[in-house]
Amino acid sequence: MDKSCCFDIEVTEKDVAAFARLSGDLNPLHIDPDFARGTEYGRPIVHGAFLVGLVSRVLGMHIPGPRSLILSLKARFPKPLYYPASVRVSGELTHLNGAQGVGSVAVTITDLARQWPVLSSEVVFALHTARQEDGPALEEQTGGRWQPAVSQPDERNSTPGEAGLLLITGGTGGIGSHVVEDLAGRYRLHCLTRRAGIPAGPERVRYEQVDLDQPGALESFLVRTSPDQFYGVLHMSVPPLIRSFASDDLGEVARHWRHAVEVPLLLAKWARQPGSRVKRMVLLGSTAGSRRPQPQFGAYSLGKAAMEHVARLLTADLAAQGATVNVVVPTMVPLGLNEGMSERGRRAMTAKMPTGRLIEPQDVAEIISFLLSPRASQINGVSIPVDGGAGE
């Protein structure tokens, strides 16, 4: 099986006419120059389904090849394809679960003369059963050679601890340290932190210095780390907060944008690699994002609001592997910048809470733990507030 493919073909008037006859789609926009001349296109264009047929060629002949069976297909047609034309068809394997025999392929078709895309598609496929002489029923490519796939635990019948390892950003201060302490009893943890010389934590917790603010640091870590041993991703890292309006310091906006948008995208791209076992992705947001922006912390609020939209988009990116993406959105917790809150301020804040008390780190940790668990398999793309009903 190839991981990528690329080929060029010529699309002629005879090809389009033959497809029209075979499919029965005789729409004059595709085959009648006089009719097409009166439309906004000015001349006949190729059927969209004709281009989808080239997508089928990618799946059936290249990725994954003869054992492929298309389960679903999403296609966009950003530009029309006029004929005769030369087009380039490119395919890339974006996910493969050898144990379950499913995966996904991204396909693009480009009009070479105009250098514009005429199709972009994401295809989910299954591998049908092969005859014994064709080799092992399910395989994955490793180091350029084929080896039998390693079986993957059935998430529904396993406890979180059996599911394996969590990749965590942050976790050495504020809410994060409490969350790590809570999760260490259920998972093995690999925590990335900007801090150097972190003391040894619980036996099941490993810390590694990776400064997300340093260009290329996270990217380098992800390149040398395989997602095939990880069950989930928890992103809690955030830059130090600086009191300023959003337009005061664009550098500050860029730092928060990096943590809230770019890092989740990098983690999702890593998590959807072939062979990945990642089933859960949880992001730590804030009610200072979409629910109650804080102008005095403009960059922070902007980043956290964007994070919620990123999570909803990423549900599609990770759908082929059955992974979920959610955001936990706590209100003010008396830690970090808020640790020195006056007693009067605490009383005023508590008075707003229908539950009669402030949010504690354990409240946040328990929601995160639930979203990581197999029980949360149908909760996806949501932002869950942890605010005691205060609405802020």
FIBADREN-544345 format. One record per residue: x negated, y, z negated of N, C-alpha, C in turn; residue in one letter. Coordinates in steps of 0.1 Angstrom, whole numbers. Layout:
<numars>
{{X; Y; Z}; {X; Y; Z}; {X; Y; Z}; A}
...
</numars>
This chain:
<numars>
{{-8; -12; 0}; {0; 0; 0}; {-9; 12; 0}; M}
{{-6; 22; 9}; {-12; 35; 9}; {-7; 44; -2}; D}
{{-15; 53; -7}; {-10; 63; -16}; {-6; 75; -8}; K}
{{-11; 77; 4}; {-7; 88; 12}; {-8; 84; 27}; S}
{{-1; 91; 35}; {-2; 89; 50}; {1; 101; 57}; C}
{{-3; 102; 70}; {-1; 113; 78}; {-2; 109; 93}; C}
{{8; 113; 100}; {8; 109; 115}; {16; 120; 122}; F}
{{12; 122; 135}; {18; 131; 144}; {27; 124; 154}; D}
{{38; 130; 158}; {46; 124; 169}; {52; 135; 177}; I}
{{56; 132; 190}; {62; 141; 199}; {77; 138; 199}; E}
{{85; 149; 198}; {100; 148; 198}; {104; 154; 211}; V}
{{110; 146; 220}; {114; 150; 233}; {129; 151; 235}; T}
{{134; 157; 246}; {148; 158; 249}; {154; 144; 250}; E}
{{147; 134; 255}; {152; 120; 256}; {154; 114; 243}; K}
{{144; 117; 233}; {146; 112; 220}; {158; 117; 213}; D}
{{161; 129; 214}; {173; 135; 208}; {185; 130; 214}; V}
{{186; 129; 228}; {197; 123; 235}; {200; 109; 230}; A}
{{189; 101; 229}; {191; 87; 225}; {196; 86; 211}; A}
{{191; 95; 202}; {196; 95; 188}; {211; 98; 188}; F}
{{215; 108; 196}; {229; 113; 196}; {238; 101; 201}; A}
{{234; 94; 211}; {242; 83; 215}; {243; 72; 205}; R}
{{231; 69; 199}; {231; 58; 189}; {239; 61; 177}; L}
{{238; 73; 172}; {244; 77; 159}; {259; 81; 162}; S}
{{262; 85; 174}; {275; 90; 177}; {277; 105; 173}; G}
{{266; 112; 169}; {266; 126; 165}; {264; 134; 178}; D}
{{274; 137; 185}; {273; 145; 198}; {276; 159; 196}; L}
{{273; 165; 184}; {275; 179; 182}; {267; 187; 193}; N}
{{274; 196; 200}; {267; 203; 211}; {255; 212; 206}; P}
{{255; 215; 193}; {243; 223; 189}; {230; 215; 191}; L}
{{231; 202; 192}; {219; 194; 194}; {216; 190; 208}; H}
{{226; 190; 217}; {224; 184; 230}; {229; 193; 242}; I}
{{236; 204; 239}; {241; 213; 249}; {235; 227; 249}; D}
{{225; 230; 258}; {218; 242; 258}; {228; 254; 259}; P}
{{238; 253; 268}; {247; 265; 269}; {254; 268; 256}; D}
{{259; 257; 249}; {266; 260; 236}; {256; 265; 226}; F}
{{244; 260; 225}; {234; 264; 215}; {230; 278; 218}; A}
{{230; 283; 230}; {226; 296; 234}; {235; 307; 227}; R}
{{247; 303; 225}; {256; 312; 219}; {256; 312; 203}; G}
{{247; 304; 197}; {246; 304; 183}; {234; 312; 178}; T}
{{232; 313; 165}; {221; 321; 160}; {207; 314; 163}; E}
{{208; 301; 167}; {196; 294; 169}; {190; 297; 184}; Y}
{{199; 299; 193}; {195; 303; 206}; {192; 291; 216}; G}
{{189; 280; 210}; {186; 268; 218}; {189; 255; 209}; R}
{{190; 244; 215}; {193; 232; 208}; {183; 228; 197}; P}
{{187; 223; 186}; {178; 219; 175}; {180; 204; 173}; I}
{{170; 198; 167}; {170; 183; 164}; {179; 180; 152}; V}
{{186; 169; 153}; {194; 165; 142}; {186; 163; 129}; H}
{{192; 168; 118}; {185; 165; 105}; {184; 151; 102}; G}
{{194; 143; 106}; {193; 128; 104}; {182; 122; 112}; A}
{{178; 128; 123}; {167; 123; 131}; {154; 124; 123}; F}
{{152; 135; 116}; {141; 137; 108}; {141; 128; 96}; L}
{{153; 125; 90}; {153; 116; 79}; {149; 102; 84}; V}
{{151; 99; 97}; {146; 86; 102}; {131; 85; 101}; G}
{{124; 96; 103}; {110; 96; 102}; {106; 94; 87}; L}
{{114; 99; 78}; {111; 96; 64}; {112; 81; 61}; V}
{{122; 75; 67}; {124; 61; 66}; {111; 53; 72}; S}
{{106; 59; 82}; {93; 53; 88}; {82; 53; 78}; R}
{{81; 64; 70}; {70; 65; 60}; {72; 54; 50}; V}
{{85; 53; 45}; {87; 43; 35}; {85; 28; 40}; L}
{{91; 26; 52}; {91; 12; 57}; {77; 7; 62}; G}
{{69; 17; 67}; {57; 13; 73}; {44; 16; 66}; M}
{{45; 26; 56}; {33; 31; 50}; {34; 30; 34}; H}
{{43; 38; 29}; {44; 39; 14}; {58; 36; 10}; I}
{{61; 25; 3}; {52; 14; -1}; {49; 4; 10}; P}
{{57; 4; 22}; {55; -5; 32}; {66; -15; 34}; G}
{{63; -27; 39}; {74; -36; 43}; {83; -41; 32}; P}
{{79; -40; 19}; {87; -44; 8}; {96; -33; 3}; R}
{{97; -22; 10}; {104; -11; 4}; {119; -12; 7}; S}
{{127; -7; -3}; {141; -6; -2}; {145; 8; -7}; L}
{{150; 17; 1}; {153; 31; -4}; {165; 30; -13}; I}
{{164; 36; -25}; {175; 37; -34}; {182; 50; -33}; L}
{{175; 61; -32}; {181; 74; -30}; {171; 83; -23}; S}
{{177; 94; -17}; {169; 103; -9}; {175; 117; -10}; L}
{{166; 126; -13}; {170; 141; -13}; {162; 148; -2}; K}
{{169; 155; 6}; {162; 162; 17}; {166; 177; 18}; A}
{{157; 185; 21}; {159; 199; 25}; {154; 202; 39}; R}
{{161; 211; 46}; {157; 215; 59}; {155; 230; 60}; F}
{{143; 234; 55}; {141; 249; 54}; {140; 256; 67}; P}
{{137; 250; 78}; {136; 256; 91}; {142; 246; 102}; K}
{{147; 252; 113}; {152; 243; 123}; {140; 237; 132}; P}
{{142; 226; 138}; {132; 220; 146}; {137; 221; 161}; L}
{{131; 229; 169}; {134; 230; 183}; {126; 219; 191}; Y}
{{132; 215; 202}; {125; 205; 210}; {124; 209; 224}; Y}
{{113; 204; 231}; {103; 194; 227}; {94; 200; 216}; P}
{{89; 191; 208}; {80; 196; 197}; {70; 185; 193}; A}
{{59; 190; 187}; {50; 181; 180}; {51; 183; 165}; S}
{{53; 173; 158}; {55; 174; 143}; {45; 165; 136}; V}
{{41; 169; 124}; {32; 162; 115}; {41; 157; 104}; R}
{{40; 144; 101}; {48; 137; 90}; {37; 133; 80}; V}
{{39; 138; 67}; {30; 135; 56}; {38; 129; 45}; S}
{{32; 119; 39}; {38; 112; 28}; {28; 111; 16}; G}
{{33; 111; 4}; {25; 109; -8}; {32; 102; -18}; E}
{{26; 91; -24}; {32; 84; -35}; {31; 93; -47}; L}
{{43; 96; -53}; {43; 104; -65}; {46; 97; -78}; T}
{{50; 84; -77}; {52; 76; -89}; {54; 62; -85}; H}
{{48; 53; -94}; {50; 39; -92}; {50; 32; -105}; L}
{{61; 25; -108}; {62; 16; -120}; {62; 2; -115}; N}
{{50; -4; -115}; {49; -18; -109}; {56; -28; -117}; G}
{{58; -26; -130}; {65; -36; -138}; {80; -36; -134}; A}
{{86; -25; -131}; {100; -24; -128}; {102; -25; -113}; Q}
{{91; -23; -105}; {92; -23; -91}; {99; -12; -84}; G}
{{97; 0; -90}; {104; 12; -85}; {93; 23; -84}; V}
{{96; 33; -76}; {87; 44; -74}; {93; 55; -66}; G}
{{85; 66; -63}; {90; 77; -55}; {79; 82; -46}; S}
{{84; 87; -34}; {75; 92; -24}; {80; 106; -20}; V}
{{70; 116; -19}; {74; 129; -13}; {70; 129; 2}; A}
{{79; 134; 10}; {76; 135; 24}; {79; 149; 29}; V}
{{70; 154; 38}; {71; 167; 44}; {69; 165; 59}; T}
{{77; 172; 67}; {75; 172; 82}; {73; 187; 86}; I}
{{63; 189; 94}; {59; 203; 98}; {59; 204; 113}; T}
{{65; 215; 118}; {64; 218; 132}; {50; 224; 135}; D}
{{42; 217; 142}; {28; 221; 144}; {27; 233; 152}; L}
{{36; 236; 162}; {35; 248; 170}; {38; 260; 162}; A}
{{48; 260; 153}; {52; 272; 145}; {46; 272; 131}; R}
{{40; 260; 127}; {34; 259; 114}; {44; 262; 103}; Q}
{{56; 257; 105}; {66; 258; 94}; {72; 245; 90}; W}
{{76; 243; 78}; {82; 230; 74}; {96; 229; 79}; P}
{{99; 217; 84}; {113; 215; 89}; {120; 205; 80}; V}
{{113; 198; 71}; {119; 189; 62}; {110; 187; 50}; L}
{{116; 187; 38}; {109; 182; 26}; {118; 173; 19}; S}
{{113; 162; 14}; {121; 151; 9}; {115; 144; -3}; S}
{{123; 139; -12}; {119; 131; -23}; {127; 118; -23}; E}
{{120; 107; -22}; {127; 94; -20}; {123; 84; -31}; V}
{{134; 78; -37}; {132; 68; -47}; {134; 55; -41}; V}
{{124; 46; -43}; {124; 33; -37}; {123; 21; -47}; F}
{{127; 9; -43}; {125; -3; -50}; {117; -12; -41}; A}
{{110; -22; -48}; {103; -32; -40}; {111; -45; -41}; L}
{{115; -50; -29}; {123; -63; -29}; {114; -75; -31}; H}
{{119; -86; -34}; {112; -98; -38}; {104; -103; -26}; T}
{{91; -106; -28}; {83; -112; -17}; {83; -127; -18}; A}
{{80; -133; -7}; {77; -148; -7}; {65; -151; -15}; R}
{{63; -163; -19}; {52; -166; -28}; {39; -164; -20}; Q}
{{39; -167; -7}; {26; -166; 0}; {22; -151; 3}; E}
{{32; -142; 0}; {29; -128; 2}; {21; -122; -10}; D}
{{19; -130; -21}; {12; -125; -32}; {21; -122; -44}; G}
{{15; -117; -55}; {23; -114; -67}; {35; -105; -64}; P}
{{46; -107; -71}; {58; -100; -68}; {57; -85; -71}; A}
{{50; -81; -81}; {49; -67; -84}; {34; -64; -87}; L}
{{29; -54; -80}; {15; -51; -82}; {13; -36; -83}; E}
{{2; -32; -88}; {-2; -18; -88}; {-16; -17; -83}; E}
{{-19; -5; -77}; {-32; -4; -72}; {-42; 2; -82}; Q}
{{-53; -4; -84}; {-63; 0; -94}; {-77; 0; -88}; T}
{{-83; 12; -87}; {-96; 13; -82}; {-98; 8; -67}; G}
{{-87; 10; -59}; {-88; 6; -46}; {-84; -8; -43}; G}
{{-82; -17; -53}; {-79; -31; -52}; {-65; -33; -58}; R}
{{-59; -44; -55}; {-46; -48; -60}; {-47; -57; -72}; W}
{{-40; -54; -83}; {-40; -63; -94}; {-26; -64; -99}; Q}
{{-22; -76; -105}; {-9; -77; -111}; {-6; -66; -121}; P}
{{6; -61; -121}; {10; -50; -130}; {11; -55; -144}; A}
{{7; -46; -153}; {8; -49; -168}; {22; -47; -172}; V}
{{28; -56; -179}; {42; -54; -183}; {44; -42; -192}; S}
{{55; -36; -191}; {58; -24; -199}; {69; -27; -209}; Q}
{{67; -22; -221}; {78; -26; -231}; {91; -20; -227}; P}
{{102; -28; -230}; {115; -23; -227}; {119; -13; -238}; D}
{{120; -1; -234}; {122; 10; -244}; {135; 8; -253}; E}
{{145; 2; -247}; {157; 0; -255}; {155; -10; -266}; R}
{{146; -20; -264}; {144; -30; -274}; {132; -29; -283}; N}
{{125; -17; -282}; {113; -15; -289}; {115; -4; -299}; S}
{{107; -4; -310}; {107; 7; -319}; {97; 17; -314}; T}
{{99; 30; -318}; {90; 40; -313}; {75; 37; -316}; P}
{{72; 31; -327}; {58; 28; -330}; {52; 18; -319}; G}
{{61; 8; -315}; {56; -1; -305}; {55; 5; -291}; E}
{{62; 17; -289}; {62; 23; -276}; {49; 29; -273}; A}
{{40; 32; -283}; {27; 36; -281}; {23; 49; -286}; G}
{{17; 57; -277}; {9; 69; -280}; {16; 82; -276}; L}
{{15; 92; -284}; {20; 105; -281}; {8; 115; -278}; L}
{{10; 123; -267}; {0; 133; -265}; {6; 146; -270}; L}
{{-1; 153; -279}; {5; 165; -286}; {-5; 177; -284}; I}
{{1; 188; -280}; {-7; 200; -280}; {-3; 208; -293}; T}
{{-14; 214; -299}; {-11; 220; -312}; {-11; 210; -323}; G}
{{-5; 213; -334}; {-3; 203; -345}; {-13; 205; -356}; G}
{{-20; 217; -357}; {-29; 219; -368}; {-25; 231; -377}; T}
{{-14; 237; -374}; {-10; 248; -382}; {5; 250; -381}; G}
{{11; 258; -390}; {25; 262; -389}; {34; 249; -389}; G}
{{44; 250; -381}; {53; 239; -380}; {46; 226; -375}; I}
{{36; 228; -365}; {30; 217; -359}; {24; 207; -369}; G}
{{17; 212; -379}; {10; 203; -388}; {21; 194; -396}; S}
{{32; 200; -399}; {43; 192; -405}; {49; 182; -396}; H}
{{50; 186; -383}; {56; 176; -373}; {46; 165; -372}; V}
{{33; 167; -371}; {23; 157; -369}; {23; 147; -381}; V}
{{24; 153; -393}; {25; 144; -405}; {37; 135; -404}; E}
{{48; 141; -400}; {61; 133; -399}; {60; 122; -388}; D}
{{54; 125; -377}; {53; 116; -366}; {43; 105; -368}; L}
{{33; 108; -376}; {22; 98; -378}; {26; 85; -384}; A}
{{38; 85; -390}; {43; 73; -396}; {50; 64; -385}; G}
{{53; 70; -373}; {60; 63; -363}; {52; 60; -351}; R}
{{42; 68; -348}; {35; 68; -336}; {20; 69; -338}; Y}
{{12; 65; -328}; {-2; 69; -328}; {-2; 83; -320}; R}
{{-11; 92; -325}; {-10; 106; -320}; {-24; 110; -314}; L}
{{-24; 116; -303}; {-36; 122; -297}; {-34; 137; -296}; H}
{{-39; 145; -305}; {-36; 159; -307}; {-47; 168; -301}; C}
{{-43; 177; -292}; {-52; 186; -286}; {-51; 200; -294}; L}
{{-63; 205; -298}; {-63; 217; -306}; {-74; 226; -302}; T}
{{-72; 239; -303}; {-83; 249; -300}; {-94; 249; -311}; R}
{{-90; 244; -322}; {-99; 245; -334}; {-110; 235; -333}; R}
{{-122; 239; -337}; {-133; 230; -338}; {-135; 224; -352}; A}
{{-140; 212; -353}; {-143; 207; -367}; {-131; 204; -375}; G}
{{-120; 199; -369}; {-108; 195; -376}; {-111; 183; -385}; I}
{{-108; 184; -398}; {-110; 173; -407}; {-102; 161; -402}; P}
{{-108; 149; -405}; {-101; 136; -402}; {-87; 136; -408}; A}
{{-77; 133; -400}; {-63; 132; -405}; {-59; 118; -408}; G}
{{-46; 115; -408}; {-42; 101; -410}; {-48; 92; -400}; P}
{{-49; 79; -403}; {-56; 69; -395}; {-50; 69; -381}; E}
{{-38; 71; -379}; {-31; 70; -366}; {-32; 83; -358}; R}
{{-39; 93; -363}; {-40; 106; -356}; {-54; 109; -352}; V}
{{-56; 112; -339}; {-69; 116; -334}; {-68; 130; -329}; R}
{{-78; 139; -333}; {-78; 153; -328}; {-90; 154; -318}; Y}
{{-87; 162; -308}; {-97; 165; -298}; {-96; 180; -295}; E}
{{-108; 187; -294}; {-108; 201; -292}; {-106; 204; -277}; Q}
{{-95; 209; -273}; {-92; 213; -260}; {-85; 226; -261}; V}
{{-91; 237; -257}; {-86; 251; -259}; {-77; 254; -246}; D}
{{-64; 254; -248}; {-55; 256; -237}; {-57; 270; -231}; L}
{{-63; 280; -238}; {-65; 293; -233}; {-78; 293; -224}; D}
{{-86; 283; -225}; {-99; 283; -217}; {-95; 277; -203}; Q}
{{-98; 285; -193}; {-95; 281; -179}; {-101; 267; -176}; P}
{{-93; 258; -172}; {-97; 245; -167}; {-99; 234; -179}; G}
{{-97; 238; -191}; {-100; 229; -202}; {-89; 218; -202}; A}
{{-76; 222; -202}; {-66; 212; -202}; {-66; 204; -189}; L}
{{-69; 210; -178}; {-69; 203; -165}; {-80; 193; -165}; E}
{{-91; 196; -171}; {-102; 186; -172}; {-99; 174; -180}; S}
{{-92; 177; -192}; {-88; 166; -200}; {-78; 157; -193}; F}
{{-69; 163; -186}; {-58; 155; -179}; {-64; 146; -168}; L}
{{-74; 151; -161}; {-81; 144; -151}; {-87; 131; -156}; V}
{{-93; 132; -168}; {-100; 120; -173}; {-92; 112; -182}; R}
{{-79; 115; -183}; {-70; 108; -192}; {-59; 102; -184}; T}
{{-57; 89; -186}; {-46; 82; -178}; {-33; 82; -186}; S}
{{-21; 85; -180}; {-9; 85; -187}; {-3; 71; -189}; P}
{{-11; 61; -185}; {-5; 47; -185}; {-4; 41; -199}; D}
{{-10; 48; -209}; {-10; 44; -223}; {-1; 52; -232}; Q}
{{5; 63; -226}; {13; 72; -234}; {28; 70; -233}; F}
{{34; 71; -244}; {49; 70; -244}; {56; 83; -243}; Y}
{{50; 94; -248}; {56; 107; -248}; {46; 118; -249}; G}
{{51; 130; -246}; {44; 143; -247}; {51; 153; -256}; V}
{{44; 159; -265}; {50; 169; -274}; {42; 182; -272}; L}
{{47; 192; -267}; {40; 205; -265}; {44; 215; -275}; H}
{{35; 218; -284}; {38; 228; -295}; {28; 240; -295}; M}
{{18; 239; -287}; {8; 250; -288}; {13; 263; -283}; S}
{{9; 274; -290}; {13; 288; -287}; {1; 297; -290}; V}
{{-1; 307; -283}; {-12; 317; -286}; {-9; 324; -299}; P}
{{-19; 330; -305}; {-16; 339; -317}; {-7; 350; -313}; P}
{{2; 354; -321}; {12; 364; -318}; {6; 378; -320}; L}
{{9; 387; -311}; {5; 401; -312}; {18; 409; -311}; I}
{{19; 419; -320}; {31; 427; -320}; {30; 438; -309}; R}
{{38; 436; -298}; {38; 446; -287}; {50; 443; -278}; S}
{{54; 454; -271}; {64; 452; -261}; {59; 444; -249}; F}
{{68; 438; -241}; {64; 429; -230}; {55; 436; -220}; A}
{{58; 449; -218}; {51; 457; -208}; {38; 463; -213}; S}
{{36; 462; -226}; {24; 469; -232}; {11; 462; -227}; D}
{{11; 449; -227}; {-2; 442; -225}; {1; 430; -216}; D}
{{-2; 431; -203}; {1; 421; -193}; {-8; 409; -196}; L}
{{-20; 411; -201}; {-29; 400; -205}; {-22; 391; -215}; G}
{{-15; 397; -225}; {-8; 390; -235}; {3; 382; -229}; E}
{{10; 388; -220}; {21; 381; -212}; {15; 368; -205}; V}
{{4; 370; -199}; {-3; 359; -191}; {-7; 348; -201}; A}
{{-11; 351; -213}; {-15; 341; -223}; {-3; 332; -227}; R}
{{8; 339; -230}; {20; 332; -234}; {26; 325; -222}; H}
{{25; 330; -210}; {31; 324; -198}; {23; 311; -196}; W}
{{10; 311; -198}; {2; 299; -197}; {7; 288; -206}; R}
{{9; 291; -218}; {14; 281; -228}; {28; 276; -225}; H}
{{37; 285; -222}; {51; 283; -221}; {55; 277; -207}; A}
{{48; 280; -197}; {52; 276; -183}; {41; 268; -177}; V}
{{29; 273; -176}; {19; 265; -168}; {15; 252; -175}; E}
{{14; 252; -188}; {10; 240; -195}; {21; 229; -194}; V}
{{34; 232; -196}; {44; 222; -193}; {43; 216; -179}; P}
{{41; 225; -169}; {40; 220; -156}; {29; 211; -154}; L}
{{17; 214; -159}; {5; 206; -158}; {8; 192; -165}; L}
{{14; 193; -177}; {17; 180; -184}; {27; 172; -176}; L}
{{37; 178; -170}; {46; 170; -163}; {40; 164; -150}; A}
{{31; 171; -143}; {25; 166; -132}; {16; 154; -135}; K}
{{9; 155; -147}; {1; 144; -152}; {10; 132; -156}; W}
{{21; 135; -162}; {30; 124; -167}; {37; 117; -156}; A}
{{38; 122; -144}; {45; 115; -133}; {35; 108; -124}; R}
{{23; 106; -127}; {14; 99; -119}; {17; 84; -118}; Q}
{{13; 78; -107}; {15; 63; -106}; {10; 56; -118}; P}
{{18; 47; -123}; {13; 39; -135}; {17; 45; -148}; G}
{{22; 58; -148}; {25; 64; -161}; {36; 57; -168}; S}
{{35; 57; -182}; {46; 51; -190}; {53; 61; -198}; R}
{{51; 74; -195}; {57; 85; -203}; {72; 84; -201}; V}
{{79; 84; -212}; {94; 84; -212}; {100; 96; -219}; K}
{{92; 104; -226}; {98; 115; -233}; {88; 127; -232}; R}
{{94; 139; -230}; {87; 151; -231}; {95; 161; -239}; M}
{{89; 166; -250}; {96; 176; -258}; {88; 188; -260}; V}
{{94; 200; -258}; {87; 213; -259}; {93; 220; -271}; L}
{{84; 227; -278}; {88; 235; -290}; {91; 249; -285}; L}
{{103; 254; -286}; {107; 267; -282}; {109; 276; -294}; G}
{{118; 286; -293}; {121; 295; -304}; {134; 302; -300}; S}
{{142; 305; -311}; {154; 313; -308}; {150; 328; -304}; T}
{{137; 331; -305}; {133; 344; -300}; {132; 344; -285}; A}
{{135; 332; -278}; {135; 331; -264}; {148; 336; -258}; G}
{{156; 326; -253}; {168; 330; -246}; {179; 334; -256}; S}
{{179; 329; -268}; {190; 331; -277}; {190; 345; -284}; R}
{{178; 349; -288}; {177; 362; -295}; {163; 368; -293}; R}
{{160; 374; -281}; {147; 380; -278}; {143; 390; -288}; P}
{{130; 390; -291}; {124; 399; -301}; {115; 409; -294}; Q}
{{120; 421; -291}; {112; 431; -283}; {98; 434; -289}; P}
{{97; 433; -302}; {84; 436; -309}; {74; 425; -306}; Q}
{{79; 413; -302}; {70; 402; -297}; {74; 399; -283}; F}
{{73; 409; -274}; {78; 407; -261}; {72; 396; -253}; G}
{{59; 394; -253}; {53; 384; -245}; {57; 370; -250}; A}
{{58; 368; -263}; {62; 356; -269}; {76; 352; -265}; Y}
{{85; 362; -267}; {99; 360; -263}; {101; 356; -248}; S}
{{93; 363; -240}; {94; 361; -226}; {90; 346; -222}; L}
{{79; 342; -228}; {74; 329; -226}; {83; 318; -231}; G}
{{89; 320; -243}; {98; 310; -248}; {111; 309; -240}; K}
{{116; 320; -235}; {128; 320; -227}; {125; 312; -214}; A}
{{114; 315; -208}; {110; 308; -195}; {108; 293; -198}; A}
{{103; 289; -209}; {101; 275; -212}; {114; 267; -211}; M}
{{125; 273; -216}; {138; 265; -215}; {142; 263; -201}; E}
{{140; 272; -192}; {143; 270; -178}; {133; 260; -171}; H}
{{121; 260; -175}; {111; 250; -170}; {115; 236; -174}; V}
{{120; 234; -186}; {124; 221; -191}; {136; 216; -182}; A}
{{145; 224; -179}; {156; 219; -171}; {152; 215; -157}; R}
{{142; 223; -151}; {137; 219; -138}; {129; 206; -139}; L}
{{122; 204; -149}; {113; 192; -150}; {121; 179; -151}; L}
{{134; 180; -155}; {142; 168; -156}; {142; 161; -142}; T}
{{142; 169; -131}; {142; 163; -118}; {128; 157; -115}; A}
{{118; 164; -119}; {104; 159; -116}; {102; 145; -122}; D}
{{107; 142; -134}; {104; 130; -141}; {116; 120; -140}; L}
{{126; 123; -132}; {138; 114; -132}; {135; 100; -127}; A}
{{126; 99; -117}; {123; 86; -111}; {118; 76; -121}; A}
{{111; 81; -132}; {105; 71; -141}; {114; 70; -154}; Q}
{{126; 76; -153}; {135; 75; -164}; {131; 83; -177}; G}
{{123; 94; -175}; {119; 102; -186}; {128; 114; -188}; A}
{{129; 118; -201}; {137; 130; -204}; {128; 141; -208}; T}
{{134; 154; -207}; {126; 166; -210}; {136; 175; -218}; V}
{{133; 179; -230}; {141; 187; -238}; {133; 197; -246}; N}
{{140; 207; -251}; {134; 218; -259}; {140; 219; -273}; V}
{{132; 219; -283}; {137; 221; -297}; {135; 236; -300}; V}
{{146; 243; -304}; {146; 258; -305}; {149; 262; -319}; V}
{{139; 262; -328}; {141; 266; -342}; {142; 281; -343}; P}
{{149; 286; -354}; {148; 300; -358}; {137; 302; -367}; T}
{{136; 313; -373}; {125; 316; -382}; {123; 306; -393}; M}
{{110; 301; -394}; {106; 292; -404}; {96; 299; -413}; V}
{{97; 298; -426}; {88; 306; -435}; {73; 300; -435}; P}
{{67; 300; -423}; {53; 296; -421}; {46; 306; -412}; L}
{{33; 305; -411}; {25; 313; -402}; {27; 328; -405}; G}
{{32; 336; -395}; {34; 350; -396}; {45; 353; -407}; L}
{{54; 343; -408}; {65; 345; -418}; {63; 341; -432}; N}
{{51; 335; -434}; {48; 329; -447}; {47; 339; -458}; E}
{{43; 352; -454}; {43; 362; -464}; {55; 371; -466}; G}
{{66; 365; -461}; {79; 373; -462}; {82; 375; -476}; M}
{{87; 388; -479}; {90; 392; -492}; {102; 384; -497}; S}
{{104; 383; -510}; {115; 376; -516}; {128; 383; -512}; E}
{{128; 396; -510}; {140; 403; -506}; {144; 399; -491}; R}
{{133; 398; -483}; {135; 393; -469}; {141; 379; -469}; G}
{{135; 371; -477}; {140; 357; -478}; {155; 356; -481}; R}
{{159; 364; -491}; {173; 364; -496}; {182; 369; -485}; R}
{{177; 380; -478}; {185; 385; -467}; {187; 375; -456}; A}
{{176; 368; -452}; {177; 358; -442}; {186; 346; -446}; M}
{{184; 342; -459}; {192; 331; -464}; {207; 334; -463}; T}
{{211; 347; -466}; {225; 351; -466}; {231; 349; -453}; A}
{{223; 349; -442}; {229; 348; -429}; {231; 333; -425}; K}
{{226; 324; -433}; {226; 310; -429}; {239; 303; -435}; M}
{{247; 298; -426}; {259; 291; -431}; {256; 279; -440}; P}
{{244; 273; -438}; {240; 262; -446}; {235; 266; -460}; T}
{{233; 279; -462}; {229; 284; -475}; {214; 282; -478}; G}
{{206; 279; -468}; {191; 278; -470}; {184; 281; -457}; R}
{{171; 284; -458}; {163; 287; -446}; {159; 274; -440}; L}
{{156; 274; -427}; {151; 263; -420}; {137; 259; -425}; I}
{{136; 246; -427}; {123; 240; -432}; {116; 233; -421}; E}
{{103; 231; -421}; {96; 224; -411}; {101; 210; -409}; P}
{{106; 203; -420}; {111; 190; -418}; {124; 189; -410}; Q}
{{132; 200; -410}; {143; 200; -402}; {140; 200; -387}; D}
{{129; 207; -383}; {124; 207; -370}; {118; 194; -366}; V}
{{110; 188; -375}; {103; 175; -373}; {113; 164; -370}; A}
{{124; 164; -377}; {134; 153; -376}; {141; 154; -362}; E}
{{144; 166; -357}; {150; 167; -344}; {140; 163; -333}; I}
{{128; 167; -335}; {118; 163; -325}; {116; 147; -325}; I}
{{116; 141; -337}; {115; 127; -338}; {127; 120; -331}; S}
{{138; 125; -333}; {150; 119; -326}; {149; 120; -311}; F}
{{145; 132; -306}; {144; 133; -291}; {134; 124; -285}; L}
{{124; 121; -293}; {113; 112; -288}; {118; 97; -288}; L}
{{128; 94; -296}; {132; 80; -298}; {140; 75; -287}; S}
{{140; 61; -286}; {149; 55; -275}; {164; 59; -276}; P}
{{168; 63; -288}; {182; 66; -290}; {186; 79; -283}; R}
{{176; 87; -279}; {179; 100; -272}; {178; 98; -257}; A}
{{179; 86; -251}; {177; 84; -237}; {187; 91; -228}; S}
{{199; 95; -233}; {208; 102; -225}; {209; 117; -228}; Q}
{{200; 122; -236}; {199; 137; -239}; {188; 142; -230}; I}
{{191; 151; -221}; {181; 154; -211}; {184; 169; -206}; N}
{{173; 177; -205}; {174; 190; -200}; {181; 200; -209}; G}
{{182; 198; -222}; {189; 206; -231}; {179; 214; -240}; V}
{{184; 225; -245}; {177; 232; -256}; {185; 231; -268}; S}
{{180; 225; -279}; {187; 223; -291}; {183; 233; -302}; I}
{{192; 242; -306}; {189; 251; -316}; {188; 245; -330}; P}
{{179; 249; -338}; {178; 245; -352}; {178; 257; -360}; V}
{{191; 262; -363}; {192; 275; -369}; {203; 275; -380}; D}
{{207; 263; -384}; {217; 262; -394}; {230; 268; -391}; G}
{{233; 271; -378}; {245; 277; -374}; {245; 292; -374}; G}
{{234; 298; -377}; {233; 313; -378}; {234; 319; -364}; A}
{{231; 312; -354}; {232; 317; -340}; {221; 327; -337}; G}
{{209; 326; -344}; {198; 335; -341}; {185; 328; -344}; E}
</numars>
